[in-house]
Amino acid sequence: MGNRFRSCSLFSVSLIIILCVPSRVNCTEFEVGGHNGWVVPKSRNNDQMYNQWASQNRFKVDDTLRFKYSKDSVLVVSEEEYESCRSTKPMFFSNNGDTVFKFEHPGVYYFISGVSGHCDRGQKMIVKVLAEHNPKPEPLYSHSPAPAPAPAPAFTSAPSPSHHSRAARSIPLLSITNLPLFLILLVLVLFA
């Protein structure tokens, strides 16, 4: 009886610690283009729509972008390839219609469509991923020194650092991260 009580107490205390200690893992999945997905902008006036969308969000390491599209592709390219809308050797390529890209490092990422003419019509995007303790992103995919930052587009209200557009959803990984610890503890208590 005393052994069973001690096991239950150990289990309870451990469970409280696991659930109360915050996990450092927390990421957000952003859906590029929202309901429309990764598409060619409908007009020339909208050729900066993806960069405007990206500038309204705060991206960090381990966040992901979800690209939904039909008969298209997503490429991660250098700054030079982004500017020319051409890439012969992209750093990342996908054409499966539902691509998830994870930011593994802070820096600047350049995305373009791989379909001829789409990038020229505005289907391209620059994403700045912030370092955990460094608010100034470093260029990740650049063959030349980074140019001075361009002025931010004018918006009716400035987003706060924790702001995410409606096309983003937070994926809480606290329970996923601590689940293995919980299961091990449960087995130890039940079979001890």
Secondary structure, 3 states (H helix, E strand, C coil): CHHHHHHHHHHHHHHHHHHHCCCCCCEEEEECCCCCCCCCCCCHHHCCHHHHHHHCCCEECCCEEEEECCCCCEEEECHHHHHHCCCCCCCEEECCCEEEEECCCCEEEEEECCCCCCHHHCCEEEEEEECCCCCCCCECCCCCCCCCCCCCCCCCCCCCCCCCCCCEEEECCHHHHHHHHHHHHHHHHHHC
